[in-house]
């Protein structure tokens, strides 16, 4: 996006403190959002031509605003305070729900001498120092996890791009992409790498970006490649310097090989897209608020805890691949089927969609449950023992894909003939009832394949 600022504004702000503060605020906002701002004198004669060259023109000249109405381009001509409000809202699209243990941090605030950068300095020497200074000066942003001693335990630096990648074989065409410039995790055991991928996907979705990529010097065995491959990153090119380029597509529609992909493959390769056509069944699954809070820490209405604000993670909330335990004994659920989580008691609403990887029913052995779900579950050993005492347990292993933008409350569900009452255990939905939920819940049609 390109903006033009009437250079006469600089004269006007000298006489108006409010204008001066607004201008400074606007310039900082645009810098943070990586929006290009040009400045030059603006005349009535060249207004139409400049309106064709720039997305917006910012001026305090009221005559210019009047002429823009006559030319039919008034939507592109902004006052300073209008621009500030518009682009502050624009910038909020760059902000997503992140755990309190992570910090959104300008790269310029990072300690270049931190050990997390040592391997990068070695790999990219001597270019890394120049690159780090350059992105610091640009105002590039990052997500950081700081250990208790102040050192960096995990880091993701990202960048919005809308350009071609020419220094690779094959070259990649011009396209809006989110680039993961750096992804490093040394604080192991907290699923932060998986969390970073989930956040990068969320950020891309909020900004209308359908492709994420990163470059990496692959050195088998490679833990980063193992991680990103699990969520749909594929090597598609090699840079001139020998780095591999891994790309992830978020949209399955238009992919030539889509008809050969199973629902599970669509879930893995094109996450957060998922298949919800006639080849899979759909189920509503009730979940208590306490477990919903722990399983879906990115749910918009959720309150964070003091534990999280002390710098700790609810690890199962970091994951895309999750597990849920229930006494529901439904054997009809299979790989690729959808589960729609119904948060009981307080919200009493369908909130979220997951794709089943596997289900294991009728288990009465706590050790077996731990074997299946230890890396994913929100349940403690004590809770598992209690569940087993109450009866055979079903283990749902699934991938969380999306939250409804409009959670569907019980009154609406009953009023539209979707449910007869609050679900007490897993229950199957007809295609017609599921479609009503999908349409009313605000699922973005780009991500539902049917």
N, C-alpha and C positions, 0 to 999 in steps of 0.2 A: 504494500500500500504506500502511495506517495502523497504527501501533503505539501501545500505551498502556504507559507506565512508571508503576508504583506509586510515588507521590511519597514513600512511607516509605523507599524505597531511599536517598534523599538523607541520611536520618538514619543508616542503617546503614553507608554508606561512610565516615562520619566516624570509625567505630571499626575499619575494616578497610581497610588499604592496598591489598590485592589487589583488593577490590571497587571501591575508588576508581579504580584504574588501569583496570580492566575497563570501568567506566562511561564514563570519558573516551574510551577506545578505541572503545567502541560508539557513542557520540555522534558522534565524528569519522567513523566508518565509515558511519553512516546519513546524515550530511550529505553525504558524498562520493557516496553512491548516490542522493541526492535522495529519501530515504524519510522520510515525515512521522512525527514522534514527539510524542505528546501526553503530559502528565503530570497526574495527579490522585490523590487518596486512593482507595484500593481497599478495598471492604468485601465481606464474604461475601454480603451480601444482594443486591448489584447485580452480582455476578460474571457471571451468565448473560446479563443484558441487555447488559453491556459486551462480552462475548464475541461478541455478534451485531453490535456496532458496529465492532469492531476486528479486524484480521487476526491480531494476536498481542498478548498481555498479558505484560509482564515484571515479575516480583516475586520477592523473596527470602522471602516469607511462606510457610512450609511448610504452614500450615493451608489457605491458598488452593489450593496444589497438591493437597492431599488432597481438598478439596471438588471440584476440577475433575475428578478421577477419577470421583467419584460422579455428576457431572453429564454425564459423557461428552465433556468439552471439554478434556481434558488436553493434546491436541496443540497447543492454542492458548496454553497457559500455560507460559512459559519462565522459567528462572533466568537471571541476568545472563550467566554464562559460556556458557550454551547459546545465548542470543541472539547473543552475540559470534561464536561459531563459525558459526552459521547464516548470519549476514549478512556475515561475511567471505567465505564461500563465494559468497553471492549477489553480492557486489561483484566477484568475479573474473570474472563474466560481462561486466563492463564493461571487461575488459582483453583486448586482442587482440594478435596478433603485429604489431609495427610495426618498420620499419627503424631501426637505431641512430641514423641521421642525424636522425630525428624525435624530438621530446620530447613526452611526455604532461605537460601543464603546467596547473596551475590558472590561470584567467583573472586572478586577483589577482596573479600573478607577472609578468604581461605589462606592458611599458612603454607606457603610454597615449600617450606622445609619439612613439612609433615612426612613421615615415612611412607604414607600411602602413595605418594608420588614417585618413590624411588624407582620402581620398575618401569614406570612410564618415562622417566628421565633417561633410563638406560636404553629403552626401546627406540625412543624418538630423538635421542641426542644428535645435534645440539638444538634441533628445532623446537623441542618441547618448551623451553624457557621463553622463547619468542612468542610461541602460540599462547602460552599461559598469560603473558603480559598483554597480548593483543585482546584476548577475550575478557580479561579483567577491565581493560579500558573501554571495551564495548558495552560493559554492563551486563554480561552474560550471567544467567542465573543457574542455581544448582540446588539439589536436595542433599542434605548432609546428616549423618548420624555421628554425634560426638560421644566418645567414651567418657567415663567419669574423670579420667585424667586430662581431658581436653583434646586428646588426639582424635583423628578422624578414623572412624571404624567402617564407614560406608559412604560412598559418594556417587552421585549421578549428575553430570553436567549435560544440559540439553540445549538445543537450538532449533528454532523454526526456520525452514528453508523453502524457497520457491525458485528452484534453479535446476539446471542440468548438472550431471556429474560426468565431466568430460575426460578426466584423467584416470580412466579405467577401461578395462576390456571385459565385456563390451561397455561402451558409454551408456549412461542412463539418461532418459529424456527429462526435460524440465517438468517438474511436478512439485506440488506442496508436500513437504515431508517434515516429520519430526526427526531430527538427528540426535541420537544418543552419542554425544561426543566422548564421554568418559563414564564407564560403569565399573566401579571397583568396590568389592566387599571383603574386608578382612575380619569383620566381627561375625564369625560363623555361628550358625545354629538358630538364627532368628528369622530365617526366610526373607531377609531384606532384599536379596536379589529378585525374588519373585514379587515382592512388594513394589520394587522399582519398575518392573515390567508392567504391573497392574496400573501404577500411577502414570506411566508414559502412555499407555493405551487410553486412560481416562482423559489425560491432557489433550491427546490427539482428537478424541471424539468431541470434546468441548470446542475444539477449534476447527472442526470440519476437515481434519486431515485424515487421509485414508491409508497412509504408508509411513512406517517407521524404519529407520535403518541405522546401522552402526558399522564401523570398520574395525578390524582386529587382526593382529598378527597371530594366526592360529599355531598353537604348539601342542600337539597331541601328547598325552591326554589333556583335554582342555575343558575345564569346569564351566567357563563362561559359555562356550559353544554348546555344551550339554544343556545348560540352563535355557538359553534362548531358543534352541531347537525344539524344546518341549512346548514352546508357545508360538511356534509358527515362523520363526526366523529361518530363512534359507539363504545359503550362499549363492549369489547370482552373478558376481563379477569380482575382478581382482584389480586393485589400484596399481598404478605404475610403480609405486614403492614396495609392492609385494603384499600389502594388506588385503585381506579378504573383505568383501562387502556383503553383509547379511541384511536382508530386507524382509520385513513383515507386512503383509497386506491385512487390513482390518475388514475389508469388504469382500465377500465371496462372489457376489453377483458380477457376471462378466468374465469370470475365470473359466478358461476353456475346459479344464479337466474336472469341473465341479460335479458333473453328472457321474463321475467315477468315484467320488468321495463318499464315504459312509458318514452318517451323522456324527460319529465320534471323531472322524478325521476332520470334518468341518469345524467342530468344536475346538480341536487342537490347533489346526493350521490358521484358522481365520478368527480366533478369539478376538473381540467379544461377539462376533457373528455366531449364529447357531441355526441348526435346521429345526423347523417346527411344522413340517408338512405331515402328510398322512402316514408316512412310514414310521413315525414315532408316536408313542402314547404320551398323554399328559396327566399329571397327578398334582393334587393339592396336598401339601404336607404341613400339618401344624407344628409350630415351634414356640417354645416358651420365650418370653422377652429376655430373660437372663442369657439364654444360649444364643438368641438372635443377636444380642449386643456383642457377644464374644466372637461369633462367627462372621458377622458383617460389620466390622469396625468402620467401614466407609459409608454406612447407611446415613443419609443426610439428617434424619431426625434424632440420631443417637447422641447421648451425652457421654463425653469422655470421662474417665475415672481419675482419681488421685494417683493410682498406680501408674497410669500412663503419663501423667504430668510429672512424675518423678523421674522420667527418662526411660521407662521400661516399655516393652512391647507386649501386647496380647498376640502371641506368635501366630495362632490360628487365624487371626484377623488379617495377617499379612499375606496369606496365601490365596492363590486362585484355585488350586486343588484342595478341596475340603472334605470333611467327613461329618456325618450326622448320625446319631444313634436314636433308635425309636423302637417302641414295642409294636409298631405296625407290622403285620405279617402278610404283606402283599407280595406274592410271587410273580405277579404279572409285570412288574417293573423290570426293564432290561437296559442294556447299554444303549445310549443315545436318546432314551426317553427324557422328557422334561419333568422337573419337579418345581412347582410354584410354592414358595414358602408363605404360609399364612401365620403371621405373628399374632398369637392368641393373647387373651387377658386385657392388656392395656390398649394396643392399637387396633386389634381385631381387624386386620387387613392383610391382603396379599401384597407382598412387597418386592419379591426377588425371584429370579429365574436361574435354575441350575441345570446342567446336562449330566445325566447319570453316566458314570464310567462303569461301575459295577455295584451290585447289591448282594449282601450276604444275610440270609434270614435264619431265624430260629436258633441263634447262638446262645448257649448257656455257659460258656467258658470265658471268663474275663481275660485270660491270657490270650486266647484266640482273637478277641476283640482288639486288644492292644497290638497284636501283630498286624492286624489289618489297618488300624486307624491311628496308630501312635503318632505318626508324623503330621496328621491332619486334624485330629479330633479336638473339640472344645471341652471334652469331659476329662476330669481327673480320674485317677485310679479308684479313689473312694466312690466317686459318682458312678463309675462303671460297675463296681461291685454291688452298689445299691440297685442299679438297673437290672443286673442279672438276678438278684434276689427277688425282684418283683415279677420276673418272667423272662422268656426268651427274647433276645434283642436282635433287631435288624440293623445292619451297618450299611449306610448309604455313602458310597464314595462318588463324589461329583465335582464338576467344575462350576464355580460361580461365574455367570456371564454378565448379568445386568440387573439393576434395580429399576422398578417401575418409576417413571417420573410422577405418576399419580397413583399411589397405593390405593387399592380398591377395598373400601371398608365393608363390613358385614352387611350393613343396611343396603348398600348399593348392590352387593352380590346377591342378596335375597330378592331385592326389588326387581332385578333384571333376570331372574330365573336361572342364575348361575349356580347358586347353592340354596339348599332348603334350610340349612342351619349351620352354625359354626362347626367346622370339621373337627372330629375327635381323633381321627387317625388318617393315614394316607387314603385318599379317595380319587378314583379316576374321573377325568372330565371327558365329555364328548367333544368332538371337533368344534361344533357350533358354540358350546360354552367357552371353550378355550379362545376362540376367535373374538368373542365378546370381551374377554379379559384383556387380550392383546390390544384391541382397539381402544378400550376405555382406559387402560393402564398407561398409555402413552409410550409404548415401545417404539423406538425409531425403526421405521420400516427398512432402513438400509441394512440392519443387522439380523433380521429374521428371514431365513431362507425357506420358502415353501413352494 
